[in-house]
Every structure is written in structure tokens, then in C-alpha cells.
Amino acid sequence: MSRHDNFRNAFNLRMSDEEIDATLMANGYSMISLHNSLNSYSGDHSNDSSHRSSFEADRQVPRRLTPTEHATPRTIPNLSQSPEIETYGISPHQTYFPDDRSYYGVHPNPAKAQISIGDSHLYHHDLPPIESPAERRQSIQRESMLKELSRALQTETHRRDRPSEKVVTRHSLAAIWSESRLEKFIDLVRPGFDNAWIDIIREEWLQTLSILVDIGWQDWARFADIFLMHHDEHCEWDRTDRMIPTYTLAILEDDSFLGSPWAEKFQASQYTFCPIDIEEGKSLIFSKEWKLPFINEESTSIGNGAYGRVTKEIIGSGHFRSRSEHHLPGAPHSKDIAVALKQFEARGDFRSETKNLDVLRSSLSKHDRIVPFLATVTIGNSFNILSPLAEMDLEVFLREGHQRCPDFTVRDLMQEAAHLAGALAFLHQGLDSYPPGLSCCHMDLKPGNILVFHGDAPDFPKVGKWKISDFGISIMSRPERTGTTVTEFVDSFTHRERLSPPPGPYQSPDGAGHGLKSDIWSLGCILTRVLALGLEGADGLMHLDQLRGKDDDEVSPYENDYFHRGSPPVLNPHVRTWLSGLVVSGRCRYNPDFLEGCRSLILSMLAISHDDRPSARDVQEQLHYLVDIAQPIVFRPPSTNTSIGGSASVGSGSDTISFSNREIQLGGERFLLHAISLWNGDIDIEERVWADDDRLLIYVIRLGFALALKVLLARQPNLDLETPDSKGDTPLKIAATAEGERYTHVIEILLNAGVNIDAPSRKGVTPLMSACRHGHVSTVRLLLDRGADCSRHSEDGYTSLHYATYGENGAEIIELLTGRVSFDIRRPGIDETPLLTLIKRYDGTESWWAKFGKLLQGSADINLADANRCTPLSLAVEEDHSQLAAILLREGAEYGERPKPRRLSSDMIRVLKKAQPQGRRQSQGSSGSSTRTRSSLARRFSALGFMK
């Protein structure tokens, strides 16, 4: 008999020789080796019924692998492929499991024997199981499914190159375990639950499922019994994802749970799939194995101090739980959150700052200009404080950051300085905490410890919100009964050995011995530099900073650039000279009362004797007064004895009448008209004595006083209507930038008076560009009707169509521009089209999609690339805008020549895989117009809900 006949007789099978060979090859066996085993077996045991029954009993229980025999899908090497693997579409690059059934513990027919042929540790009398082609097909599909999940988990692992930090976020798991994938998982793996459980599984067991897939768990048929059917005494599930941090090795090794070796594997893998949940306001402590939920691949350094370093990190979606009133308390945030992470080198430094922050946070009264901490996290010997992420600190703002908000005024700077003084007053006197009567001396107040936060709200400060941070060496104290300023230190909040702050330009000459008044000195130094920036710009501030480090001759270098010098100490002579020069006539065009008030206040704050310095509350009150008079508007026409509105009286021999900006705003246009009617014919209306050192015409246009503008033109027909204001904006651009019907009337008056409709501002922005940028539809329509040029470029290279992509009403404006300018007009040197400008600002809102649809209807070329080879599709892919990429692909967009990103999100991968060629939208420069009509595009976007 042949070897194949022996095989058929031994197992009572009806299979062809080819089927037998294929089955054995799939299990890693050869016909020859099996024949030898069969001969040995038949010779030794053919007539031994006791051996046969023992063997049959052995076949019913699969042998348990030792810990060294187990391997996860991430570690098993690739083996040779069988014909079945090629038949059922498994990639040659996928990991192959030699024993599928015993490895996953799920067999389509439990009555069948479960002995693994591919196991190299089988005894000589173990014989291979026989399974039908259908069973083998399902086994291969199940294997493929689990390996697909394993690869997806690897793809979504952040910081994979750093094993101690690599994590998979809850948001990523939700994307991996979609409903469709769970349905397929249930069908192939049979984990003991059906499709009715899908919603609950996605909510409660995704981390658990992922860990088990990662470690290559075998007993999937027991999943429901182990996890879903296990309850505590209150009939609540007690083995959900939330319970994972409570599992000990002993609990996991219990026979009713995972047992060995899966317990150790589960515990090792859980730290990757269960990163720490950050709870706002909490102090969290974990063992060294746990990991923070950061998803940025590289940490960006944003500061280094004496006690720790600060980096920018991003908390993954779903891992930050807010206590803010603006969010559902305790609910996880649904978006990634950028934070500042301060890491400490010493436990003592960390504890000191944490205790100070706890006191500030527990205070019943709060202050908006003190940076709160989000959470403190101790992981083994790693000590971390998480705080809101600011755009910059005040030092960066003073040096260069102010260039991002070019429209700020001295008033804006002084307003924020007043808020800083208010925050300092709160620290010194306003803490409402236990023990009562506590005050906080910051001890290290400097621009680097003041953070600048920006916002998009209309009432948000132009220069950002300035907030005090870094309380690492702050001292919590309470006044003695003797009434001295700072005395008894509370032992639980301070360390006596750390009373002395590091020396620096902002430290007071009296050191730390007079805590609260030392903070006043530091604030005075900061206020000096802030005022220098406001009055003299960046060059003036730089010059003052340089002088601080010079000797009296202003040439030779001094040993430091502190605000005090010498022993006994005196105020830095260059600082004193600069402050004295504030009131010199002609130095600065500001109200002398304002300048004198600034000089007097700062000198009092920089008094050498701490007793001569004002309190923080006094500083705050004086700064608020100075804010009110920071930008007065004074007009002095020649007259004899007239008084307007009671704002000023004219004595004998006086020739001045004065009224302020506030008086005009309170009285409105009627007040201004009355004032104009009192002026004599020899008044110079062009004199620059109004707001921001501008002419009366500019002021009238800013307020939208159309009637007053008519009166001025009537009294002085040759009035200059073209000269820009102090910011470089022409009168027509000022009116076009503002919103409201009254400004439309002002524009009509100016156009009727013959102004140049395309006159650019200092930065090359025309009135039409400004109106398009701000979404003023009626203004755009008026300017277009009057012949405004659509094809002009600003200094930045943008045209009116580029600017139209910014505004909320951009779709309407784009429609107005249709047919007046090419929709593929490019920025010089950059070659950026309006469509690329729009895609760079993608936000997925309805108004954005409306603008997108209007550009496509206007025949914008969907494949034009800029000078960096960026196409609309490549931008969408690089920025991970999967929905936009899907629409672009549907419209026939091409990726272009730009290198593709090395890493793509699962959503983007799915979009790119589903993309099917549906006819290309050809580049107009080479192959003519799109194959789709404008009406077809309109119907498409309307159906998708992207445009009304």
C-alpha cells in the first residue's frame, strides 16, 4: 500500500492524494515523516486497545503551551506559506501562526480533535487532526482577522520608538473597533457574545479586547464568561476597562480569570493601551510603569528653569476629564488638548510648587490672571505638573511676539499691566483659604514667568491675556500680630532653606527679606519695559535694555543689567534718566498727565526702601486711572471765550477749547457737529491732534459719522481724502474694513468725492481686499459696481479672491467675483491659488464647504499645485482631513508630485483605499475644462449638505 493509502486507512478518510498532501503541507508536515510515524504507531499499537483509548482521550484535550512557547502576533516570525494561504488571500508579509486552533482556542467543531501538527514539541504518538476545507478556510480567515487587528493597533501606537512612552489612545481604539469590524470579529472569532453587545463593548471593553489581541490570547470562547458575565455584589460589571488599573497579578492569574502565562502578558501590555486619564485639579500618583496620554511624536521644549524643564505636549482625545463649568464635569474631552508639561528633577521642588498650587486652587475666590494647574502627576520618580498652554511668555512678547498683533496701543499694554497688578494684589491680600489670612509672595516675578494667552473672541485683549505663573519658590505666609509686612511662615507650605530666589535683573535690592514689597519692585521693572515698548516701539525697548547693561558713560559694559546697582544700592541711572525723559516736551505725543503719572508710579515702585513702595492694590488703582487717560483726544482751535459741553473753560487771554474722545463718544455725532459749527473758518482741520495722532477726518470715518463727513467736506472741499492714517490705512480702506450700513454711506460719500478706489494701504491692501477679507457683502458689491480692480495683489501676494476665502460670508463674495477674475489666479512667487488658500484654512464648517463649492462652480482647477508642489489633495492628506480628501478624490483630484506622509491615520487610509477612479478633472492649462458641469457640482454639494 502507498503512504497515502496508509493515511486514509488510519483515519478512515475519503480524500485524494492531492488533498492529503495539501492538508499536511498547510500544517507543516510532509508525507514521508507522517508515514514513518504511522508505521511506528501501527507496529507498536495496532492491537493494543488500551493504548488506543488512551490516545483518543488525549486527543480531546489540547496540550497547554509553556510560557516560552507562546508568541504574540508582533513577535512570531514569518513562515513558509501554504497553498491555502495563497488561495484565501493572506499576504506573504503577514505573520503566520503554525497552530491556529489551539492558539486562539476557538474551533468550529469542538468534538473534533485539537492536536497541533505544527508544534515541534509533540510526542511521537501525537497524530495530526483532520479538518475539512471549509473548516480550514474559516480558520485562515480568523487568523487573518486577528493579524489585521494587530497591525491596526501597531499603526495607531504613538511614540513607538520609545517603549517607555508608547501609548494607544481610547479615541484610536474606537476608530479601530468600528461596528463593522466588531461584527466581523464576532462572526470569525466567536468570543461568546453576539451583535447585540456591540454598543456596550465599544463603551466598556475596547481596551480589554485590544490587550488580548496584542498578547495573542487563546481562549476567545471564554471572553464573555470571564468579562461580560462577571459582577460584583451590587450586580455591576467589575471587569470593564475602568477596572484594569486595579488588577493585580494574583487576580489575573486566578483560574476564573486569565491564568498563566496570560496574566503576566496582560499586565505588561495594559500600560500601552490604558494611558493615564488626566483629571483636572487632581494630584495623581502611579507606579513607574504607567504612561501619560501624549500623542505628539516629539516633545517641543518651551522653557527651562532652575527647578525643571517645560515642554509642549498633546493629550489624546478622551484622556482629559474637565471640572470646568464650560464642560460636563468629569466627562472626557472629545478633542486633543495641547498642554504645558513641567517636569521636576527633585521631589522637594515638585512638592513645594504643588502645595502652593493646591492652596491657590482651593481658594474660594479666584483670579483670571493667575495660571491654574490642570493636574499634577507622579509616575514613579517622575514629577510632573500640567498647565494650560500659552502662546508665549511676556519676555518673548516684548522681544518679538508683539509683531503678531500690530494694531495694539499703549492703552492695551497698560490695561494688561493693570490686570497683572490686580493678580498680584489678589496673591498678597485676596486668598480665601485655610488656614485663614494667608498671603502669597511670588518671589520670582519676571516676564518669563508671565504667560500670554491669545483668543478669538471679539472682546479678547489685542495683546493677549497676561497671567502670572510658576509658583515654585513662592512663599505662603500670614502677617504677625505686630503688623510687619511678612513674618510667620506656614511650615506645611514652605521650606526655609529656599527663601532666597536666584539673582536676576528683576530681583529687588532688599532680596527676599521683604517679600510682598519685593514683588512690587519686580512689577515696576516689568512695567518699565512694557511702557518702553508702547511709547518707543521695539527699537526703543532694545535701546533701553542695552543701556541697562552699560556704565555711566553709556559705552563701557557694566557687570550686570539689573534695575539697581552699587552698594548701597541705587536705581540704575539709565532707567532713572529714561523715566525722567518721559515728561520732556515733544518726547512722546501723549497727554502730559499720563506721562507724568507713569513716571511717578514707576519711580515709587522702584524705591530703594521697601517701605516707600506702594501696595499692589494701590498700583492697580493708579494703573486703571492711567489707562483712562492713555490716549486722550484734544483739539485746540483758535477762539476767544467759548466752552463746549462744559469740558473746558476759556479764561482771559486763552485761545483754546478742548474736549476729549470720551466726550465725543458720549455725545455722539450731534456733539461733534455742534463743535464743528462753533469753529471759525481759519481752523486747520488737517492738524494731527486726534486719536492715535490722526486727523479729524480719520476719526470721523472710524466712527462712521457720515453726516459729519459731509459737513467737513462742505466746509473744506479740498480736504485730503487720500493720505493714510498712522497705521498706513487710507480713509476708504478704513470705511471698507468696518461693518454696518453707516459705513456704506461713508464709502459712497468718499467715492462721490473722487477718492482713488484702488488706493492701497501701507501693506498694499486695497479697500476691496479688506471688504472681501472681512466678509462685508454690501461693501464688496458697491466697490465692484464702481469699478474696483479684482486682480491686484497685496504685499503678501493675495488678491481679493484669496481674501474672500477668509470671511464668514465668503461664499456670497466669491459668487460676486465670478466672471470678474480668474479663479486660478496665483500669489506671486508662491503660486498659491485661492483654492489652496481655502484648504489651508480647512475647518469643516458649513460656511467653509459653501466657499469650497463656489470655487469649484467657478471652475477652479482642482489639481493646480503651488511652488512647493502642494495640491489640494496633498494638503488634505498631509493635514489629515479625511472627509475633505474623500470629496476631492470623488471630484477626480490628483495627489501630485509631493512626497506622501510616512504616517497616515486609519480614517485617511480607509479613504485612500476606497478611492476609485471616476474620471479626472483635467488641469485647465493642459487638457481643457472639467468633465463635470457646474450644475452637476452644485447638485452634488447641495445633496451632501455642504452648501445651501
Secondary structure by P-SEA (a helix, b strand, c coil): ccaaaaaaaaccccccaaaaaaaaaaacccaaaaaaaaaaaaacccccaaaaaaaaaaaaccccccccccccccccccccccaaaaaacccccccccccccccccccccccccccccccccccccbbbbbbcaaaaaaaaaaaaaaaaaaaaaaaacccccccccbbbcaaaaaaaacaaaaaaaaacccccccccaaaaaacccaaaaaaaaaacccccccccccccccccccccccccccccccccccccccccccccaaaaaaaaaccccccccccccccccccccccccccccbbbbccccccbbbbbbbbcccccccccccccccccccbbbbbbbbbbccaaaaaaaaaaaaaaaacccccccbbbbcbbbbcccccccccccccccaaaaacccccccccccaaaaaaaaaaaaaaaaaaacccccccccccccccccccccbbbbbbcccccccccbbbbcccccbbbbbbccccccccccccccccccccccccccccccccccccaaaaaaaaaaaaaaaaaaaaccaaaaaaaaaaaacccccccccccccccccccccccaaaaaaaaaccccccccccaaaaaaaaaaaaaaacccccccccaaaaaaaaaaaaaacbbbbbbcccccccccccccccccccbbbbcaaaaaaacaaaaaaaaaacccccccccccccccccaaaaaaaacaaaaaaaaaaacccccccccccccccaaaaaaacccaaaaaaaaaaaaacccccccccccccaaaaaaaacaaaaaaaaaaacccccccccccccaaaaaacccaaaaaaaaaccccccccccccccccaaaaaaaaccccaaaaaaaaaaaaacccccccccccccaaaaaaaacaaaaaaaaaaaccccccccccccccaaaaaaaaacccccccccccccccccccaaaaaaaaaaacccc
